[in-house]
Amino acid sequence: MSFHFVSEKTVEVPKLRVEDEVILDPKSTALIIVDMQNDFVREDGSLYVPAAKDTNNNIKSLIERTRDVEVKIVYTQDTHFEGDLEWQIWPVHCKKGTSGWNFIEELKPQDYDLIIEKNRYDGFYETPLEHYLGHVWNVENLIITGTVSNICVAHTAASAGLRWYKIIIPSDGISSLTDFDQMMTLRQVSTLYEGKILQHCADIKFA
């Protein structure tokens, strides 16, 4: 078997529309924190994303503000068991019950937050996420933060967009392995699903 690689080239990033701020109704809004687990965020994690730690304080501050106005909070938790086919693509990671599977200490959920254990990249795929967002809570606006932006954040945002949720992503609340992956995610969400992109978590306001 032979492989051929595309020669290196410079790609111009299309202009991305960034909102100065968004003002949301807390009653129709939910916040999703995607996979902020030790295997992704800690340096000894098996799929460590160095940029993830830079989002910790931004996400934490956003969580605190959403709690103050009773916005629903959802944590997705990447969850795998022995023999998972995903480990043929990636190193062994987020095996249930291991320290790498646990949420990072700074962003641990509260007892009344919704935790979605997911087995693939998409937080909606064969999980009860849609049941709670769409049928129990009547959510319209979905703020998405977390890691890895071009994989689990992007796939979760895509499923949300296909369900006509209004997506809001603060760029300092998501992280990826490369700048290209980060910009690609923001570009896709903005253009394909008309998501609102902001520079900072602090640009999200509630009224």
C-alpha positions, -999 to 999 in steps of 0.1 A, spaced: 0 0 0 14 34 -9 5 68 4 6 102 -14 6 134 6 -8 167 -7 21 192 -10 21 220 16 2 251 7 -11 282 25 -48 285 28 -65 318 34 -90 317 62 -124 332 50 -136 362 71 -156 351 100 -185 371 114 -180 376 152 -207 391 173 -199 418 199 -223 402 223 -255 382 225 -283 386 249 -302 354 257 -334 345 276 -322 322 304 -355 303 304 -349 291 268 -312 286 270 -289 257 280 -251 255 283 -232 224 272 -197 217 284 -182 191 261 -158 165 274 -137 186 299 -122 154 312 -87 146 325 -77 126 294 -82 157 273 -72 185 296 -45 172 320 -9 170 307 -8 133 315 -40 126 296 -39 101 268 -54 126 243 -41 158 258 -51 191 242 -27 217 254 -50 246 246 -78 232 267 -64 244 300 -66 280 287 -104 277 285 -109 265 321 -114 298 338 -135 312 309 -158 282 311 -159 283 349 -169 320 349 -196 313 323 -210 284 344 -212 305 374 -231 332 356 -255 307 341 -262 292 375 -271 326 388 -299 329 363 -309 292 364 -298 283 329 -298 245 324 -263 230 324 -253 199 306 -220 181 307 -211 155 281 -187 128 292 -168 108 266 -173 72 278 -157 40 265 -155 3 276 -130 -24 269 -128 -32 232 -144 0 220 -139 4 182 -130 41 187 -97 29 202 -88 16 167 -87 53 157 -74 69 188 -53 58 218 -72 43 247 -90 71 264 -119 80 287 -124 44 299 -153 44 323 -141 44 359 -106 56 353 -91 89 364 -89 100 327 -126 96 324 -134 119 353 -142 156 348 -114 180 357 -116 192 392 -122 229 383 -153 222 363 -170 194 382 -208 193 377 -233 199 405 -257 172 415 -286 189 396 -266 192 363 -274 168 335 -245 144 326 -246 128 292 -223 98 288 -216 95 251 -198 68 232 -192 87 200 -182 123 191 -218 136 190 -235 144 223 -269 137 207 -260 103 192 -280 76 211 -282 97 242 -312 113 260 -299 148 253 -326 157 228 -353 144 252 -343 170 279 -334 199 257 -363 197 233 -391 180 252 -386 187 289 -368 221 290 -380 236 257 -346 250 249 -341 272 219 -306 286 225 -276 263 230 -243 276 242 -216 251 234 -181 251 251 -155 224 257 -129 203 238 -119 190 212 -135 217 190 -132 201 155 -144 167 168 -168 164 197 -177 201 199 -182 203 161 -203 171 159 -225 181 188 -230 215 173 -238 199 140 -265 177 155 -279 208 174 -280 228 141 -298 200 123 -324 202 150 -327 240 145 -313 250 179 -298 285 179 -261 278 185 -238 302 204 -200 294 206 -175 317 224 -141 310 208 -123 313 241 -145 286 255 -135 259 231 -101 243 222 -84 221 197 -50 208 187 -44 233 159 -55 268 150 -67 254 117 -91 230 135 -103 258 157 -111 281 128 -126 253 108 -151 246 136 -161 282 140 -165 286 102 -186 255 99 -209 264 128 -213 300 116 -220 292 79 -238 258 80 -260 264 110 -260 302 113 -244 299 147 -234 331 166 -196 332 172 -182 354 200 -146 362 210 -152 357 247 -175 338 271 -180 371 288 -197 384 257 -227 362 265 -253 381 285 -287 372 300 -319 392 303 
